[in-house]
Amino acid sequence: MHINLTNNTPVAYRPYKLSHQEKLIVRDIVCDLLEKGIIRESNSEYASPIILVKKKDGSDRMCVDYRALNKLTSRERYPLPLIDDHIDRLGHFKFFSSLDMATGFHQIPIDWASIHKTAFVTPEGHYEYLRMPYGLTNSPIVYQRIINKTLRSHIDAGYVLVYVDDVLIMSNTVEEGIVRLRDVLKTLTDAGFSINLGKCSFLATKVEYLGRVVSQGQVGPSPRKVEALVNAPIPSNDVGELKRTFTEAVSLFGAPKLLITDRGRMFESAEFIRFLTDIGCDIHHITPEMHHANGQVERYARTVLNMIRIEANHKGASWSEQLWRLQLVLNMTKQKTTQHSALNLLVGIDAVTPVLRSLIRDVAIDNSQQTPRDAWRELCRARANDLLKKNQAQQDTTVNRQRRPPRKFNIDDLVFVIKYSQSTGKLDPGMRGPYRVLKALPSDRYELKLLSGSYGKTTQAAAEYLVPWRGEWCPETCAAFFEYPVPVPEAKFEDASQRSCNETDDSEAGSSASQGEAQASGPSSVPGPAQTPQEVVEDDS
């Protein structure tokens, strides 16, 4: 066995803490492995901790925790057999002989170049394996490949099944079973394998294999697994409590009428849409980059994100540990629009912080008279609702004063999509495209397809983010707006410096002449690569 690592950084950990009894067990196991030549003392830079696990017979097996090493190991792709396929092949046989390989994986030697990578530490020493240990990610696969190669002739004959270290020999008569058993044992002996006679069964009519009990034409569950279910403790908590935890919101507010989500796959699945239809809930998907379509969530998320950023940089702690503090601040802060805190509008009172609690004395409260506080809460809610409507009206007036009707596009029109987030650099083009309009959607949205490099994928964009493409589509003229390099002949474009010189000469010739030339020339039929998105928009307007 050879261990190939993707990263040669040594994996080293301190040994896990063990009880006194566990230390004695580990000491005995280590001594036994040393005597058998399976391990040796090591001075490797690798050191993985060990754990004890129980075998089927109740004895302890020492396993090395190779999880960190497995993350760096290149996995082999040799397939393990399908358990259901093995079970299906047992139906027409009457006699079964099961073999358990002695010491299992320890029969496979390790390549000398990989021995130091298997090093492990116990509370009393540092050792490394000379033979394949348990716990390596490729150990079952390597063993399966070797045992399949060893018993290939018997497997192809159809009377031997092998799943890692479990070998099952099948027959319809006792005489046939003896002959097949003798042949398999001879093959294993010639290959250097040994078996554990204490765990083997020969010519049995009922055998446990891969967690099932197999008899003549019948397959049932293992008694040990059934016993675990029968002896499972009875739940002490009411199962209904789990359900009530999730139904509390529905019992208070009822089923939702509208769900506003992004375009995640989980929100577009047929099963989820069917569920919303059954409860009478409509769903609205937000167009990409249209954050104001879900302003109640996005605006609040921006506030919370700024608070988390400030708190994390100031405290230097994990941001998740500061959420309770930020939640308290948000609940107690008076909002500019409503003139009340969220907690006051929800329950009718403001929270008493530990500091305030230390400054006031306890006052007996008569809980039987809640009417004044309830009336005050309803009054505050009504006032906050009026303030919200007034603020929304002011915002609508301000925004609509400069709003223009969105441009209409036809099917097969070529358009640009304006990029409002420059993620690749200041010199990156301000638009993507060109795209072809495939379909008009509600709410002034369009379904688009990139003309090059899209691989058949489509996207959606709002009309306010679209700019019409002028001219014919060809890769040479559109290369400046691609998201990947496209070879463009240099003669296609006018040099930027020469164009600026010409513009300077025109401006010195006189304002009237320059205006006349601009009107005569008209807008450019094809925007060049040096033209900015703002110039395209101004030309279009």
Secondary structure as GFF3:
##gff-version 3
##sequence-region A 1 541
A	DSSP	alpha_helix	20	36	.	.	.	ID=ss1
A	DSSP	beta_strand	39	41	.	.	.	ID=ss2
A	DSSP	beta_strand	48	54	.	.	.	ID=ss3
A	DSSP	beta_strand	60	64	.	.	.	ID=ss4
A	DSSP	alpha_helix	67	71	.	.	.	ID=ss5
A	DSSP	alpha_helix	83	88	.	.	.	ID=ss6
A	DSSP	beta_strand	95	100	.	.	.	ID=ss7
A	DSSP	three_ten_helix	104	107	.	.	.	ID=ss8
A	DSSP	three_ten_helix	112	118	.	.	.	ID=ss9
A	DSSP	beta_strand	120	122	.	.	.	ID=ss10
A	DSSP	beta_strand	125	129	.	.	.	ID=ss11
A	DSSP	alpha_helix	139	150	.	.	.	ID=ss12
A	DSSP	alpha_helix	152	157	.	.	.	ID=ss13
A	DSSP	beta_strand	160	163	.	.	.	ID=ss14
A	DSSP	beta_strand	166	171	.	.	.	ID=ss15
A	DSSP	alpha_helix	174	190	.	.	.	ID=ss16
A	DSSP	three_ten_helix	197	199	.	.	.	ID=ss17
A	DSSP	beta_strand	201	204	.	.	.	ID=ss18
A	DSSP	beta_strand	207	209	.	.	.	ID=ss19
A	DSSP	beta_strand	212	215	.	.	.	ID=ss20
A	DSSP	beta_strand	218	221	.	.	.	ID=ss21
A	DSSP	alpha_helix	223	230	.	.	.	ID=ss22
A	DSSP	alpha_helix	240	253	.	.	.	ID=ss23
A	DSSP	beta_strand	258	261	.	.	.	ID=ss24
A	DSSP	three_ten_helix	265	267	.	.	.	ID=ss25
A	DSSP	alpha_helix	270	279	.	.	.	ID=ss26
A	DSSP	beta_strand	282	285	.	.	.	ID=ss27
A	DSSP	three_ten_helix	291	294	.	.	.	ID=ss28
A	DSSP	alpha_helix	295	315	.	.	.	ID=ss29
A	DSSP	three_ten_helix	319	322	.	.	.	ID=ss30
A	DSSP	alpha_helix	323	332	.	.	.	ID=ss31
A	DSSP	alpha_helix	342	347	.	.	.	ID=ss32
A	DSSP	alpha_helix	354	359	.	.	.	ID=ss33
A	DSSP	alpha_helix	371	401	.	.	.	ID=ss34
A	DSSP	beta_strand	414	418	.	.	.	ID=ss35
A	DSSP	beta_strand	431	441	.	.	.	ID=ss36
A	DSSP	beta_strand	445	450	.	.	.	ID=ss37
A	DSSP	beta_strand	458	462	.	.	.	ID=ss38
A	DSSP	three_ten_helix	463	465	.	.	.	ID=ss39
A	DSSP	beta_strand	466	468	.	.	.	ID=ss40
A	DSSP	alpha_helix	475	478	.	.	.	ID=ss41
A	DSSP	three_ten_helix	479	481	.	.	.	ID=ss42
A	DSSP	three_ten_helix	490	492	.	.	.	ID=ss43
A	DSSP	alpha_helix	496	509	.	.	.	ID=ss44
A	DSSP	alpha_helix	511	521	.	.	.	ID=ss45
A	DSSP	alpha_helix	533	540	.	.	.	ID=ss46
###
